[in-house]
């Protein structure tokens, strides 16, 4: 397997600088390519480093990598899908960091998943000490008891999926339904142009302690309905955001809401995954996806372009957080909330939600504009960071000139002042 360089073109950077989904699908594709390159480099590092240190899984890692390389020659799209999977990136990075410990031999599971997707037979030895085998992008196998700590697993193409063999046992791998010893990762139906997996199984699916468990059938159907509603909103009213989302995001990870009605997040190590608690409706999920897409883009961009100088310990007021933030966190918030303002701007004249949209637009355009001024005056941005924030502030400045109703402006100001006062008291 080969890896391209981690690069972003000047044109893509200029498009991403405004950060609001205005025609950036091609730029996002460059970010995705850089992330895919990183995953390939991490996989190659596992091979070289486990061999160098004499890790007990070195032979398993080398065999898995060789199998992936052979599969890629015949089935490049299927291998690429497995390598680009957000959880693959998170697992690779975590495993590389854990060396000389950890279980890098689990790379074999990725090769088996690629073989299942390709409809190709495959046989590899995999670690099986915990009794499960996660096939990234596909689902979770529960292995029969009594197997060796490292056991040989084979997959063979079968009608409608594949058959997995471990010892004398056979397990049917279906892409659409659970079965004995098998739990499938469900795909969101009815979102043409957007391929979304709900990952509620993979042990590496989310780094936080707020990860939720397996969705019930009823909750899953609710997620499906909200996702379809969100996609209808985005494709109908925010086509540029929809195009970026379709290029970048492939996984939704359920997390707990905690004390809040709603919770969402993105993780730097899992580009392409968005974590969120149970959605309430389509438009709410749409704005959540637009918001978290910005965090994913900025995380990926910051891995190829340095935007912020090393943290000097200073912390800054953030109009969207209860706690002071470091400069990079403040940049993230401004970038994401500019997109939130842009989302509600489109709906400012809509029947029913227009008044709410005007308040949200007025509040977040002003908050992001003021934070951009803080960022530019901090002295903590690199030249590239100054360019990005300058472009973003210019856009927000133009939006500030757009009228909203006096009631919306007053309400937005009241909410902003209440947040500042509560933060000061806290």
C-alpha positions as CSV (number, residue, x, y, z in Angstrom):
1,X,0.0,0.0,0.0
2,X,1.2,3.5,-0.8
3,X,0.5,6.8,0.9
4,X,0.4,10.2,-0.7
5,X,1.8,13.3,1.0
6,X,-0.2,15.3,3.5
7,X,-0.9,18.4,1.6
8,X,-3.6,21.0,1.1
9,X,-3.7,23.3,-1.9
10,X,-3.8,27.1,-1.6
11,X,-7.2,27.1,-3.3
12,X,-8.6,24.6,-0.9
13,X,-7.3,26.6,2.1
14,X,-8.9,29.7,0.8
15,X,-12.2,27.9,0.4
16,X,-12.0,26.4,3.9
17,X,-11.1,29.8,5.5
18,X,-14.7,31.0,5.5
19,X,-15.7,27.8,7.1
20,X,-19.4,27.9,6.2
21,X,-19.8,25.2,3.6
22,X,-19.8,27.5,0.5
23,X,-18.7,25.2,-2.2
24,X,-16.0,23.4,-0.3
25,X,-16.6,19.8,-1.3
26,X,-13.4,19.7,-3.4
27,X,-11.5,21.2,-0.5
28,X,-12.9,18.7,1.9
29,X,-11.9,15.9,-0.4
30,X,-8.3,17.1,0.0
31,X,-8.7,16.8,3.8
32,X,-10.1,13.3,3.4
33,X,-7.1,12.3,1.2
34,X,-4.7,13.6,3.8
35,X,-6.4,11.6,6.5
36,X,-6.4,8.5,4.3
37,X,-2.7,9.0,3.8
38,X,-2.2,9.2,7.5
39,X,-4.0,6.0,8.2
40,X,-1.8,4.2,5.6
41,X,1.3,5.6,7.2
42,X,0.2,4.4,10.6
43,X,-0.5,0.9,9.3
44,X,3.0,0.8,7.7
45,X,4.5,2.1,11.0
46,X,2.9,-0.8,12.9
47,X,4.5,-3.3,10.5
48,X,8.0,-1.7,10.8
49,X,7.9,-0.9,14.5
50,X,6.5,-4.3,15.7
51,X,9.2,-6.0,13.7
52,X,11.9,-3.7,15.1
53,X,11.0,-4.2,18.7
54,X,10.3,-7.9,18.4
55,X,6.6,-7.6,19.4
56,X,4.8,-10.9,19.9
57,X,2.2,-9.8,17.3
58,X,4.8,-8.8,14.6
59,X,4.1,-11.8,12.4
60,X,0.3,-11.2,12.6
61,X,0.7,-7.5,11.7
62,X,3.0,-8.3,8.8
63,X,0.6,-11.0,7.4
64,X,-2.4,-8.6,7.8
65,X,-0.6,-5.8,6.0
66,X,0.4,-8.1,3.2
67,X,-3.2,-9.3,2.8
68,X,-4.5,-5.8,2.7
69,X,-1.9,-4.9,0.0
70,X,-2.9,-7.9,-2.1
71,X,-6.6,-7.2,-1.7
72,X,-5.9,-3.5,-2.7
73,X,-4.5,-4.6,-6.0
74,X,-7.8,-6.2,-7.0
75,X,-10.3,-4.4,-4.9
76,X,-9.0,-0.8,-4.2
77,X,-12.4,0.7,-3.3
78,X,-13.2,-1.9,-0.7
79,X,-9.8,-1.6,1.0
80,X,-9.9,2.1,0.8
81,X,-13.3,2.2,2.5
82,X,-11.9,0.1,5.4
83,X,-8.8,2.2,5.7
84,X,-10.7,5.5,5.7
85,X,-13.2,4.4,8.3
86,X,-13.0,6.8,11.2
87,X,-12.6,4.1,13.8
88,X,-9.7,2.6,11.8
89,X,-7.8,5.9,12.2
90,X,-8.6,6.0,16.0
91,X,-7.5,2.4,16.5
92,X,-4.3,2.8,14.5
93,X,-3.3,5.9,16.4
94,X,-4.1,4.4,19.8
95,X,-2.3,1.2,18.9
96,X,0.8,3.0,17.7
97,X,0.9,5.1,20.9
98,X,0.6,2.0,23.0
99,X,3.6,0.2,21.6
100,X,5.5,-1.8,22.8
101,X,2.2,-2.9,24.5
102,X,-1.2,-3.2,23.1
103,X,-2.5,-5.7,20.5
104,X,-1.5,-4.5,17.1
105,X,-2.3,-8.0,15.7
106,X,-5.9,-6.8,15.5
107,X,-4.9,-5.3,12.2
108,X,-5.9,-8.7,10.9
109,X,-9.6,-7.9,11.6
110,X,-9.3,-4.9,9.2
111,X,-8.0,-7.2,6.5
112,X,-10.8,-9.7,7.1
113,X,-13.3,-6.9,6.9
114,X,-11.9,-5.7,3.6
115,X,-12.0,-9.3,2.3
116,X,-15.7,-9.6,3.3
117,X,-16.5,-6.3,1.5
118,X,-14.6,-7.5,-1.6
119,X,-16.2,-10.9,-1.7
120,X,-12.8,-12.5,-1.5
121,X,-11.7,-15.5,0.5
122,X,-9.2,-14.8,3.3
123,X,-7.5,-16.7,6.1
124,X,-5.6,-15.0,8.9
125,X,-4.5,-15.5,12.5
126,X,-6.1,-13.0,14.9
127,X,-5.9,-12.3,18.7
128,X,-9.1,-13.7,20.3
129,X,-8.5,-13.5,24.0
130,X,-11.6,-11.4,24.8
131,X,-13.9,-13.7,22.8
132,X,-14.9,-11.0,20.2
133,X,-13.8,-9.9,16.8
134,X,-14.7,-6.5,15.5
135,X,-14.8,-6.2,11.7
136,X,-14.5,-2.4,11.0
137,X,-17.4,-1.0,8.8
138,X,-19.3,-4.3,9.2
139,X,-20.1,-5.5,12.7
140,X,-19.1,-7.5,15.8
141,X,-18.5,-11.3,15.9
142,X,-18.8,-13.2,19.2
143,X,-16.5,-16.1,18.9
144,X,-17.2,-19.5,20.4
145,X,-15.5,-20.4,23.7
146,X,-12.5,-22.7,23.9
147,X,-10.5,-21.1,21.1
148,X,-6.7,-20.4,21.4
149,X,-5.6,-16.9,22.4
150,X,-4.5,-16.4,18.8
151,X,-6.8,-18.3,16.5
152,X,-7.1,-18.8,12.8
153,X,-10.1,-17.2,11.2
154,X,-11.3,-17.6,7.6
155,X,-13.9,-15.8,5.7
156,X,-15.6,-17.2,2.5
157,X,-18.0,-15.3,0.2
158,X,-21.6,-16.5,0.7
159,X,-25.0,-15.5,-0.7
160,X,-25.9,-12.1,0.8
161,X,-22.6,-11.7,2.8
162,X,-19.9,-14.1,4.0
163,X,-19.3,-17.0,6.2
164,X,-16.7,-16.8,9.0
165,X,-15.1,-19.9,10.3
166,X,-13.2,-20.2,13.6
167,X,-12.2,-23.7,14.6
168,X,-15.1,-26.0,13.8
169,X,-17.6,-23.1,14.2
170,X,-19.3,-21.2,11.4
171,X,-20.9,-17.7,11.7
172,X,-23.0,-16.0,9.1
173,X,-21.9,-12.4,8.3
174,X,-24.9,-10.4,7.1
175,X,-24.6,-6.8,6.0
176,X,-28.2,-6.1,7.0
177,X,-29.2,-8.2,10.0
178,X,-28.0,-9.7,13.3
179,X,-27.6,-13.4,13.7
180,X,-26.2,-16.0,16.0
181,X,-22.7,-14.7,17.0
182,X,-23.2,-11.7,14.8
183,X,-24.2,-8.0,15.4
184,X,-24.3,-5.8,12.3
185,X,-23.5,-2.1,12.1
186,X,-26.6,-0.5,10.6
187,X,-26.6,1.9,7.7
188,X,-29.0,4.9,7.6
189,X,-31.5,4.3,4.8
190,X,-33.0,7.0,2.6
191,X,-30.2,9.5,2.4
192,X,-29.0,9.4,-1.2
193,X,-25.5,11.0,-1.5
194,X,-24.8,10.4,2.2
195,X,-23.5,7.0,3.4
196,X,-23.9,6.9,7.2
197,X,-23.1,4.0,9.5
198,X,-24.4,4.1,13.1
199,X,-21.5,2.7,15.0
200,X,-22.8,1.5,18.4
201,X,-20.5,-1.6,18.6
202,X,-16.8,-0.9,18.0
203,X,-14.8,-0.8,21.2
204,X,-12.8,2.1,19.7
205,X,-15.8,4.0,18.4
206,X,-15.4,7.0,20.8
207,X,-12.6,8.1,23.2
208,X,-14.8,9.6,25.9
209,X,-16.5,8.0,28.8
210,X,-20.0,9.1,27.6
211,X,-20.3,6.5,24.9
212,X,-23.7,5.0,24.7
213,X,-24.5,1.3,24.1
214,X,-26.3,-0.6,21.4
215,X,-29.4,1.1,20.2
216,X,-32.7,-0.6,20.5
217,X,-34.8,-1.1,17.4
218,X,-37.1,1.7,18.4
219,X,-34.3,4.2,19.1
220,X,-32.6,3.2,15.8
221,X,-35.7,3.9,13.8
222,X,-35.9,7.3,15.5
223,X,-32.3,8.0,14.5
224,X,-33.1,6.9,10.9
225,X,-36.1,9.2,10.8
226,X,-34.2,12.2,12.1
227,X,-31.3,11.6,9.8
228,X,-33.6,11.5,6.8
229,X,-35.2,14.7,7.9
230,X,-31.8,16.4,8.5
231,X,-30.6,15.3,5.0
232,X,-33.8,16.7,3.4
233,X,-33.1,20.0,5.1
234,X,-29.5,20.1,4.1
235,X,-29.9,19.0,0.5
236,X,-32.9,21.3,0.1
237,X,-31.6,24.5,1.8
238,X,-27.9,24.0,2.4
239,X,-26.6,22.1,-0.7
240,X,-23.0,23.1,-0.2
241,X,-23.0,21.9,3.4
242,X,-24.6,18.7,2.3
243,X,-21.9,18.2,-0.3
244,X,-19.2,18.6,2.3
245,X,-21.0,16.4,4.7
246,X,-21.3,13.7,2.1
247,X,-17.6,13.9,1.4
248,X,-16.4,13.9,4.9
249,X,-18.7,12.2,7.4
250,X,-19.5,8.5,7.3
251,X,-20.2,7.5,11.0
252,X,-22.7,8.6,13.7
253,X,-21.7,7.4,17.2
254,X,-24.4,7.4,19.9
255,X,-23.3,9.1,23.2
256,X,-25.1,9.9,26.4
257,X,-26.8,13.3,26.8
258,X,-25.8,13.6,30.5
259,X,-27.5,16.6,32.1
260,X,-28.2,18.3,28.8
261,X,-31.0,17.6,26.4
262,X,-28.6,17.3,23.5
263,X,-24.9,16.6,23.3
264,X,-22.6,16.3,20.2
265,X,-18.9,16.2,19.6
266,X,-16.1,15.4,17.2
267,X,-12.8,13.7,17.9
268,X,-9.5,14.7,16.3
269,X,-8.4,11.0,16.1
270,X,-11.6,9.9,14.4
271,X,-12.1,12.1,11.4
272,X,-15.4,11.5,9.7
273,X,-17.3,10.4,12.8
274,X,-19.8,12.6,14.7
275,X,-20.9,11.7,18.2
276,X,-24.4,12.8,19.3
277,X,-27.0,11.9,21.8
278,X,-30.5,10.9,20.7
279,X,-31.7,13.5,18.1
280,X,-35.0,15.2,18.7
281,X,-36.0,16.2,15.1
282,X,-34.7,16.6,11.6
283,X,-33.8,20.3,11.7
284,X,-32.1,19.9,15.1
285,X,-30.0,17.1,13.7
286,X,-29.2,19.1,10.6
287,X,-27.7,22.0,12.5
288,X,-25.8,19.6,14.7
289,X,-24.3,17.9,11.7
290,X,-23.4,21.3,10.2
291,X,-21.8,22.4,13.4
292,X,-19.8,19.2,14.0
293,X,-18.7,19.1,10.3
294,X,-16.8,22.3,11.0
295,X,-14.9,20.8,13.9
296,X,-14.0,17.8,11.8
297,X,-12.7,20.1,9.0
298,X,-10.7,22.2,11.3
299,X,-9.2,19.2,13.0
300,X,-8.1,17.8,9.7
301,X,-6.8,21.1,8.4
302,X,-4.8,21.7,11.5
303,X,-2.9,18.4,10.9
304,X,-1.5,19.7,7.6
305,X,-1.4,23.5,8.3
306,X,-0.2,24.9,11.6
307,X,-2.8,27.5,12.7
308,X,-2.0,28.2,16.3
309,X,1.3,28.6,18.1
310,X,2.2,26.4,21.1
311,X,-0.2,26.9,24.0
312,X,1.2,29.6,26.4
313,X,-1.3,28.8,29.2
314,X,-3.7,31.8,28.5
315,X,-7.4,31.0,28.6
316,X,-10.2,33.1,27.0
317,X,-13.9,33.7,27.4
318,X,-16.0,31.6,24.9
319,X,-19.6,32.7,24.4
320,X,-20.7,29.1,23.9
321,X,-18.9,27.4,26.8
322,X,-19.1,27.6,30.6
323,X,-15.3,27.4,30.9
324,X,-12.4,29.5,29.6
325,X,-10.8,28.0,26.5
326,X,-7.2,27.7,25.2
327,X,-6.6,29.5,21.9
328,X,-7.1,26.5,19.7
329,X,-10.4,25.6,21.4
330,X,-11.5,29.2,20.9
331,X,-10.6,29.0,17.2
332,X,-12.7,25.8,17.0
333,X,-15.7,27.5,18.6
334,X,-15.6,30.5,16.3
335,X,-15.2,28.3,13.2
336,X,-18.1,26.1,14.2
337,X,-20.5,28.8,15.4
338,X,-19.9,30.8,12.3
339,X,-21.4,27.9,10.4
340,X,-24.3,27.7,13.0
341,X,-25.0,31.4,12.2
342,X,-24.9,30.6,8.5
343,X,-27.3,27.8,8.9
344,X,-29.9,29.9,10.7
345,X,-29.4,32.8,8.3
346,X,-30.9,30.6,5.6
347,X,-34.0,30.0,7.6
348,X,-34.6,33.6,8.9
349,X,-37.7,34.1,6.8
350,X,-39.2,30.6,7.2
351,X,-42.7,30.2,8.5
352,X,-42.7,28.8,12.0
353,X,-39.0,28.8,12.8
354,X,-38.2,32.2,11.3
355,X,-38.2,34.1,14.7
356,X,-36.0,31.5,16.3
357,X,-33.7,31.5,13.3
358,X,-33.2,35.2,13.5
359,X,-32.3,35.1,17.1
360,X,-29.8,32.3,16.5
361,X,-28.3,34.0,13.5
362,X,-28.0,37.3,15.3
363,X,-26.4,35.7,18.4
364,X,-23.9,33.5,16.8
365,X,-22.7,35.9,14.1
366,X,-21.9,38.5,16.7
367,X,-20.3,36.0,19.1
368,X,-18.1,34.5,16.4
369,X,-17.2,38.0,15.1
370,X,-16.1,39.2,18.5
371,X,-14.1,36.0,19.2
372,X,-12.3,36.4,15.8
373,X,-11.2,39.8,17.1
374,X,-9.8,38.1,20.2
375,X,-8.0,35.5,18.2
376,X,-6.4,38.1,15.9
377,X,-5.3,40.2,18.8
378,X,-3.9,37.3,20.8
379,X,-0.6,37.0,19.0
380,X,-1.0,33.3,19.2
381,X,-2.0,32.6,15.6
382,X,0.4,31.6,12.9
383,X,0.3,33.5,9.6
384,X,-1.9,30.8,8.2
385,X,-4.2,31.1,11.2
386,X,-4.3,34.8,10.9
387,X,-5.3,34.4,7.2
388,X,-8.1,32.0,8.1
389,X,-9.5,34.0,10.9
390,X,-9.3,37.2,8.9
391,X,-11.3,35.7,6.1
392,X,-13.8,34.3,8.6
393,X,-14.2,37.7,10.3
394,X,-14.7,39.4,7.0
395,X,-17.6,37.1,6.2
396,X,-19.1,37.6,9.6
397,X,-18.7,41.4,9.3
398,X,-20.8,41.3,6.1
399,X,-23.4,39.3,7.9
400,X,-23.6,41.8,10.7
401,X,-24.9,44.3,8.3
402,X,-27.9,42.2,7.4
403,X,-31.1,43.2,9.3
404,X,-33.0,41.1,11.8
405,X,-36.1,42.2,13.7
406,X,-35.6,44.4,16.8
407,X,-37.2,41.6,18.9
408,X,-34.6,39.1,17.6
409,X,-31.7,41.5,18.1
410,X,-32.9,42.2,21.7
411,X,-33.4,38.5,22.5
412,X,-30.0,37.6,21.1
413,X,-28.3,40.4,23.1
414,X,-30.1,39.2,26.3
415,X,-29.0,35.6,25.9
416,X,-25.4,36.7,25.2
417,X,-25.3,39.0,28.2
418,X,-26.8,36.3,30.4
419,X,-24.2,33.8,29.4
420,X,-21.4,36.3,30.1
421,X,-22.8,37.1,33.5
422,X,-23.2,33.5,34.4
423,X,-19.7,32.7,33.3
424,X,-18.3,35.6,35.3
425,X,-20.1,34.4,38.4
426,X,-19.0,30.8,37.9
